Amino acid sequence: MRERIRTVLLCGAVLAVTLAATAGASRLITGGQIKNGSIGLVDLSKSARRALAGKAGPAGPQGAQGPAGATGPAGATGPAGLNAIHSVVSPTVTIPPGESSYDVQQAGGPSLEADCPPGQVVVGTGFNDSVGYVAFVESFGTLVGGFMYNDSSSPISIDVTVQAMCTPGSASGTAATSSGHADSSFEHAAADAQARFKH
């Protein structure tokens, strides 16, 4: 009988201790029980962390302007663009029937040539002719010269011009290295063409 009483008492004691522990665990923890600085941000719920974030304040005043930066290196110079090219047109040469532009020049009329301004060279050629025969239109470095012949069977004169496309540069390596040399080269070519057409 005594053994049974001891067992009952022992079971009762264990039950009392268990109930006391459970009751202690279910109590709320107060701020006074938490050590200051012991709760971290990760210990808080997401809603609590969101509540801690305040609204953005107004923008502050603009700060003073800083000093100017160092000057960068100069860029490379590119090639001359299309704007650097311009056209020069020769005087209009009126050629009577059976005559050439060289005949008109020899008679005191204008020469069929378009000269680039000083310091410029030819980079392209062109001409305007209606019905005449074009023997040549070519660059002579600083000018474009032409030879045209009015071989029309009708008794009408024709008006012709040549065109030089000019750009700043040197004539070295071209057919002429100076305006004087260019004129001489053109005159020689025109005389040769005249000799072929007149004989």
ZADO-1210 file (C-alpha; in nm, 4 decimals, padded with zeros to 6 digits):
<atoms>
<atom x="00.0000" y="00.0000" z="00.0000" code="MET" pos="1"/>
<atom x="00.2835" y="00.2365" z="00.0800" code="ARG" pos="2"/>
<atom x="00.4390" y="00.1672" z="-00.2603" code="GLU" pos="3"/>
<atom x="00.1164" y="00.2645" z="-00.4300" code="ARG" pos="4"/>
<atom x="00.0963" y="00.5913" z="-00.2360" code="ILE" pos="5"/>
<atom x="00.4554" y="00.6778" z="-00.3306" code="ARG" pos="6"/>
<atom x="00.3862" y="00.6123" z="-00.6965" code="THR" pos="7"/>
<atom x="00.0774" y="00.8326" z="-00.6892" code="VAL" pos="8"/>
<atom x="00.2669" y="01.1128" z="-00.5159" code="LEU" pos="9"/>
<atom x="00.5537" y="01.0867" z="-00.7616" code="LEU" pos="10"/>
<atom x="00.3190" y="01.1025" z="-01.0597" code="CYS" pos="11"/>
<atom x="00.1435" y="01.3986" z="-00.9064" code="GLY" pos="12"/>
<atom x="00.4724" y="01.5817" z="-00.8577" code="ALA" pos="13"/>
<atom x="00.5761" y="01.5206" z="-01.2199" code="VAL" pos="14"/>
<atom x="00.2359" y="01.6441" z="-01.3406" code="LEU" pos="15"/>
<atom x="00.2636" y="01.9577" z="-01.1293" code="ALA" pos="16"/>
<atom x="00.6096" y="02.0383" z="-01.2640" code="VAL" pos="17"/>
<atom x="00.4908" y="01.9830" z="-01.6245" code="THR" pos="18"/>
<atom x="00.1887" y="02.2083" z="-01.5801" code="LEU" pos="19"/>
<atom x="00.4008" y="02.4775" z="-01.4221" code="ALA" pos="20"/>
<atom x="00.6448" y="02.4692" z="-01.7148" code="ALA" pos="21"/>
<atom x="00.3635" y="02.4878" z="-01.9680" code="THR" pos="22"/>
<atom x="00.2010" y="02.7785" z="-01.7922" code="ALA" pos="23"/>
<atom x="00.5322" y="02.9642" z="-01.7788" code="GLY" pos="24"/>
<atom x="00.5874" y="02.9171" z="-02.1522" code="ALA" pos="25"/>
<atom x="00.2485" y="03.0518" z="-02.2419" code="SER" pos="26"/>
<atom x="00.2970" y="03.3802" z="-02.0598" code="ARG" pos="27"/>
<atom x="00.3614" y="03.6958" z="-02.2658" code="LEU" pos="28"/>
<atom x="00.7129" y="03.8411" z="-02.2721" code="ILE" pos="29"/>
<atom x="00.7165" y="04.2049" z="-02.1741" code="THR" pos="30"/>
<atom x="00.9600" y="04.4800" z="-02.2744" code="GLY" pos="31"/>
<atom x="01.1051" y="04.4764" z="-01.9267" code="GLY" pos="32"/>
<atom x="01.2115" y="04.1145" z="-01.9753" code="GLN" pos="33"/>
<atom x="01.4026" y="04.1918" z="-02.3003" code="ILE" pos="34"/>
<atom x="01.7579" y="04.3114" z="-02.2712" code="LYS" pos="35"/>
<atom x="01.8174" y="04.6387" z="-02.4561" code="ASN" pos="36"/>
<atom x="01.9847" y="04.5889" z="-02.7976" code="GLY" pos="37"/>
<atom x="01.9287" y="04.2134" z="-02.7982" code="SER" pos="38"/>
<atom x="01.6557" y="04.2025" z="-03.0690" code="ILE" pos="39"/>
<atom x="01.7856" y="04.2181" z="-03.4306" code="GLY" pos="40"/>
<atom x="01.6064" y="04.3202" z="-03.7504" code="LEU" pos="41"/>
<atom x="01.5911" y="03.9576" z="-03.8625" code="VAL" pos="42"/>
<atom x="01.3929" y="03.8753" z="-03.5453" code="ASP" pos="43"/>
<atom x="01.1081" y="04.1019" z="-03.6548" code="LEU" pos="44"/>
<atom x="00.8220" y="04.0089" z="-03.8867" code="SER" pos="45"/>
<atom x="00.8043" y="04.1471" z="-04.2416" code="LYS" pos="46"/>
<atom x="00.5159" y="04.3762" z="-04.1482" code="SER" pos="47"/>
<atom x="00.7166" y="04.5122" z="-03.8529" code="ALA" pos="48"/>
<atom x="01.0150" y="04.5804" z="-04.0770" code="ARG" pos="49"/>
<atom x="00.7921" y="04.7620" z="-04.3290" code="ARG" pos="50"/>
<atom x="00.6486" y="04.9742" z="-04.0488" code="ALA" pos="51"/>
<atom x="00.9986" y="05.0863" z="-03.9531" code="LEU" pos="52"/>
<atom x="01.0633" y="05.2381" z="-04.2994" code="ALA" pos="53"/>
<atom x="00.9636" y="05.6041" z="-04.3007" code="GLY" pos="54"/>
<atom x="00.8488" y="05.8159" z="-04.5957" code="LYS" pos="55"/>
<atom x="01.1064" y="05.9901" z="-04.8161" code="ALA" pos="56"/>
<atom x="01.1755" y="06.3449" z="-04.7077" code="GLY" pos="57"/>
<atom x="01.1838" y="06.6481" z="-04.9361" code="PRO" pos="58"/>
<atom x="01.4851" y="06.7008" z="-05.1661" code="ALA" pos="59"/>
<atom x="01.7651" y="06.9008" z="-05.0135" code="GLY" pos="60"/>
<atom x="01.9043" y="07.2196" z="-05.1693" code="PRO" pos="61"/>
<atom x="02.1358" y="07.1906" z="-05.4714" code="GLN" pos="62"/>
<atom x="02.5017" y="07.1803" z="-05.3838" code="GLY" pos="63"/>
<atom x="02.7632" y="07.4215" z="-05.5135" code="ALA" pos="64"/>
<atom x="02.8988" y="07.3585" z="-05.8635" code="GLN" pos="65"/>
<atom x="03.2230" y="07.1661" z="-05.8687" code="GLY" pos="66"/>
<atom x="03.5395" y="07.2808" z="-06.0454" code="PRO" pos="67"/>
<atom x="03.5679" y="07.2391" z="-06.4232" code="ALA" pos="68"/>
<atom x="03.7262" y="06.9171" z="-06.5402" code="GLY" pos="69"/>
<atom x="04.0488" y="06.8945" z="-06.7350" code="ALA" pos="70"/>
<atom x="04.0335" y="06.9610" z="-07.1105" code="THR" pos="71"/>
<atom x="04.0224" y="06.6393" z="-07.3104" code="GLY" pos="72"/>
<atom x="04.2648" y="06.5612" z="-07.5928" code="PRO" pos="73"/>
<atom x="04.1922" y="06.7063" z="-07.9357" code="ALA" pos="74"/>
<atom x="04.0223" y="06.4697" z="-08.1784" code="GLY" pos="75"/>
<atom x="04.1797" y="06.3617" z="-08.5043" code="ALA" pos="76"/>
<atom x="04.1170" y="06.5763" z="-08.8078" code="THR" pos="77"/>
<atom x="03.8913" y="06.3960" z="-09.0532" code="GLY" pos="78"/>
<atom x="03.9112" y="06.4052" z="-09.4320" code="PRO" pos="79"/>
<atom x="03.7678" y="06.6990" z="-09.6187" code="ALA" pos="80"/>
<atom x="03.3944" y="06.6551" z="-09.6564" code="GLY" pos="81"/>
<atom x="03.1743" y="06.7110" z="-09.9574" code="LEU" pos="82"/>
<atom x="03.1188" y="07.0700" z="-09.8445" code="ASN" pos="83"/>
<atom x="03.4869" y="07.1402" z="-09.9255" code="ALA" pos="84"/>
<atom x="03.4278" y="07.0580" z="-10.2944" code="ILE" pos="85"/>
<atom x="03.2858" y="07.3260" z="-10.5190" code="HIS" pos="86"/>
<atom x="03.2246" y="07.3623" z="-10.8904" code="SER" pos="87"/>
<atom x="03.3925" y="07.6063" z="-11.1304" code="VAL" pos="88"/>
<atom x="03.2439" y="07.6444" z="-11.4793" code="VAL" pos="89"/>
<atom x="03.4371" y="07.7756" z="-11.7786" code="SER" pos="90"/>
<atom x="03.3220" y="08.0701" z="-11.9889" code="PRO" pos="91"/>
<atom x="03.0711" y="07.9694" z="-12.2563" code="THR" pos="92"/>
<atom x="03.2477" y="07.9082" z="-12.5868" code="VAL" pos="93"/>
<atom x="03.0340" y="07.9543" z="-12.9009" code="THR" pos="94"/>
<atom x="03.1678" y="07.7384" z="-13.1835" code="ILE" pos="95"/>
<atom x="03.0577" y="07.8128" z="-13.5429" code="PRO" pos="96"/>
<atom x="02.9941" y="07.5209" z="-13.7834" code="PRO" pos="97"/>
<atom x="03.3113" y="07.3443" z="-13.8964" code="GLY" pos="98"/>
<atom x="03.5186" y="07.5111" z="-13.6244" code="GLU" pos="99"/>
<atom x="03.6604" y="07.3943" z="-13.2897" code="SER" pos="100"/>
<atom x="03.6912" y="07.5440" z="-12.9432" code="SER" pos="101"/>
<atom x="04.0631" y="07.5871" z="-13.0214" code="TYR" pos="102"/>
<atom x="03.9767" y="07.7934" z="-13.3324" code="ASP" pos="103"/>
<atom x="03.7634" y="08.0237" z="-13.1151" code="VAL" pos="104"/>
<atom x="04.0483" y="08.0662" z="-12.8661" code="GLN" pos="105"/>
<atom x="04.3040" y="08.1382" z="-13.1403" code="GLN" pos="106"/>
<atom x="04.0693" y="08.4025" z="-13.2827" code="ALA" pos="107"/>
<atom x="04.0683" y="08.5857" z="-12.9457" code="GLY" pos="108"/>
<atom x="03.7650" y="08.4158" z="-12.7930" code="GLY" pos="109"/>
<atom x="03.7472" y="08.2455" z="-12.4516" code="PRO" pos="110"/>
<atom x="03.9427" y="07.9308" z="-12.3797" code="SER" pos="111"/>
<atom x="03.7446" y="07.6168" z="-12.3029" code="LEU" pos="112"/>
<atom x="03.8915" y="07.5750" z="-11.9548" code="GLU" pos="113"/>
<atom x="03.7715" y="07.5956" z="-11.5921" code="ALA" pos="114"/>
<atom x="04.0443" y="07.7041" z="-11.3488" code="ASP" pos="115"/>
<atom x="04.0374" y="07.6144" z="-10.9787" code="CYS" pos="116"/>
<atom x="04.1135" y="07.8991" z="-10.7326" code="PRO" pos="117"/>
<atom x="04.4739" y="07.9267" z="-10.6068" code="PRO" pos="118"/>
<atom x="04.5611" y="07.6507" z="-10.3594" code="GLY" pos="119"/>
<atom x="04.2996" y="07.4138" z="-10.4984" code="GLN" pos="120"/>
<atom x="04.3107" y="07.1180" z="-10.7321" code="VAL" pos="121"/>
<atom x="04.0719" y="06.9299" z="-10.9592" code="VAL" pos="122"/>
<atom x="03.8997" y="06.6217" z="-10.8182" code="VAL" pos="123"/>
<atom x="03.6341" y="06.5843" z="-11.0890" code="GLY" pos="124"/>
<atom x="03.5368" y="06.6996" z="-11.4368" code="THR" pos="125"/>
<atom x="03.2211" y="06.7694" z="-11.6361" code="GLY" pos="126"/>
<atom x="03.1016" y="06.9417" z="-11.9507" code="PHE" pos="127"/>
<atom x="02.7971" y="07.0744" z="-12.1332" code="ASN" pos="128"/>
<atom x="02.7664" y="07.0189" z="-12.5084" code="ASP" pos="129"/>
<atom x="02.4630" y="06.9902" z="-12.7324" code="SER" pos="130"/>
<atom x="02.5539" y="06.8356" z="-13.0693" code="VAL" pos="131"/>
<atom x="02.9291" y="06.8936" z="-13.1043" code="GLY" pos="132"/>
<atom x="03.1986" y="06.6301" z="-13.1066" code="TYR" pos="133"/>
<atom x="03.3916" y="06.6045" z="-12.7765" code="VAL" pos="134"/>
<atom x="03.7562" y="06.5156" z="-12.8361" code="ALA" pos="135"/>
<atom x="03.8552" y="06.5395" z="-12.4678" code="PHE" pos="136"/>
<atom x="03.7598" y="06.6884" z="-12.1310" code="VAL" pos="137"/>
<atom x="04.0251" y="06.6204" z="-11.8704" code="GLU" pos="138"/>
<atom x="04.2006" y="06.7429" z="-11.5590" code="SER" pos="139"/>
<atom x="04.5345" y="06.9176" z="-11.5825" code="PHE" pos="140"/>
<atom x="04.5894" y="06.9381" z="-11.2055" code="GLY" pos="141"/>
<atom x="04.4630" y="07.2879" z="-11.1321" code="THR" pos="142"/>
<atom x="04.2225" y="07.3222" z="-11.4265" code="LEU" pos="143"/>
<atom x="03.9894" y="07.1254" z="-11.6505" code="VAL" pos="144"/>
<atom x="04.0369" y="07.1783" z="-12.0218" code="GLY" pos="145"/>
<atom x="03.8384" y="07.0551" z="-12.3191" code="GLY" pos="146"/>
<atom x="03.8443" y="07.0364" z="-12.6961" code="PHE" pos="147"/>
<atom x="03.5140" y="07.0272" z="-12.8855" code="MET" pos="148"/>
<atom x="03.4374" y="07.0435" z="-13.2545" code="TYR" pos="149"/>
<atom x="03.1180" y="07.1643" z="-13.4222" code="ASN" pos="150"/>
<atom x="03.0701" y="06.8933" z="-13.6831" code="ASP" pos="151"/>
<atom x="02.6995" y="06.9660" z="-13.7255" code="SER" pos="152"/>
<atom x="02.5742" y="06.9580" z="-14.0859" code="SER" pos="153"/>
<atom x="02.3326" y="07.2429" z="-14.0131" code="SER" pos="154"/>
<atom x="02.4577" y="07.6036" z="-14.0184" code="PRO" pos="155"/>
<atom x="02.4203" y="07.6620" z="-13.6442" code="ILE" pos="156"/>
<atom x="02.6699" y="07.7526" z="-13.3776" code="SER" pos="157"/>
<atom x="02.6863" y="07.5542" z="-13.0529" code="ILE" pos="158"/>
<atom x="02.7532" y="07.6741" z="-12.6979" code="ASP" pos="159"/>
<atom x="02.9803" y="07.4553" z="-12.4838" code="VAL" pos="160"/>
<atom x="03.1343" y="07.4687" z="-12.1345" code="THR" pos="161"/>
<atom x="03.3531" y="07.2497" z="-11.9154" code="VAL" pos="162"/>
<atom x="03.3376" y="07.2125" z="-11.5389" code="GLN" pos="163"/>
<atom x="03.6020" y="07.1587" z="-11.2689" code="ALA" pos="164"/>
<atom x="03.5228" y="07.0124" z="-10.9266" code="MET" pos="165"/>
<atom x="03.7791" y="07.1782" z="-10.6972" code="CYS" pos="166"/>
<atom x="03.8962" y="07.1186" z="-10.3427" code="THR" pos="167"/>
<atom x="04.1822" y="07.2586" z="-10.1311" code="PRO" pos="168"/>
<atom x="04.5062" y="07.0710" z="-10.1887" code="GLY" pos="169"/>
<atom x="04.8329" y="07.0387" z="-10.3747" code="SER" pos="170"/>
<atom x="04.8696" y="06.9463" z="-10.7408" code="ALA" pos="171"/>
<atom x="05.1866" y="06.7441" z="-10.6856" code="SER" pos="172"/>
<atom x="05.1633" y="06.4020" z="-10.8416" code="GLY" pos="173"/>
<atom x="04.9043" y="06.5169" z="-11.0945" code="THR" pos="174"/>
<atom x="04.9445" y="06.6209" z="-11.4567" code="ALA" pos="175"/>
<atom x="05.0391" y="06.9712" z="-11.3485" code="ALA" pos="176"/>
<atom x="05.2217" y="07.1092" z="-11.0461" code="THR" pos="177"/>
<atom x="05.1391" y="07.4767" z="-11.1033" code="SER" pos="178"/>
<atom x="04.8824" y="07.6864" z="-11.2865" code="SER" pos="179"/>
<atom x="05.1456" y="07.7836" z="-11.5465" code="GLY" pos="180"/>
<atom x="05.2342" y="07.4213" z="-11.6126" code="HIS" pos="181"/>
<atom x="04.8614" y="07.3349" z="-11.6270" code="ALA" pos="182"/>
<atom x="04.7949" y="07.6030" z="-11.8910" code="ASP" pos="183"/>
<atom x="05.0912" y="07.4844" z="-12.0948" code="SER" pos="184"/>
<atom x="04.9841" y="07.1184" z="-12.0766" code="SER" pos="185"/>
<atom x="04.6278" y="07.2041" z="-12.1786" code="PHE" pos="186"/>
<atom x="04.7451" y="07.4269" z="-12.4655" code="GLU" pos="187"/>
<atom x="04.9640" y="07.1449" z="-12.5979" code="HIS" pos="188"/>
<atom x="04.6788" y="06.8900" z="-12.5789" code="ALA" pos="189"/>
<atom x="04.4372" y="07.1284" z="-12.7550" code="ALA" pos="190"/>
<atom x="04.6900" y="07.2002" z="-13.0332" code="ALA" pos="191"/>
<atom x="04.7422" y="06.8263" z="-13.0869" code="ASP" pos="192"/>
<atom x="04.3650" y="06.7702" z="-13.1099" code="ALA" pos="193"/>
<atom x="04.3341" y="07.0635" z="-13.3537" code="GLN" pos="194"/>
<atom x="04.6023" y="06.9111" z="-13.5767" code="ALA" pos="195"/>
<atom x="04.4159" y="06.5795" z="-13.5890" code="ARG" pos="196"/>
<atom x="04.0812" y="06.7402" z="-13.6812" code="PHE" pos="197"/>
<atom x="04.2096" y="06.9926" z="-13.9330" code="LYS" pos="198"/>
<atom x="04.4323" y="06.7568" z="-14.1345" code="HIS" pos="199"/>
</atoms>
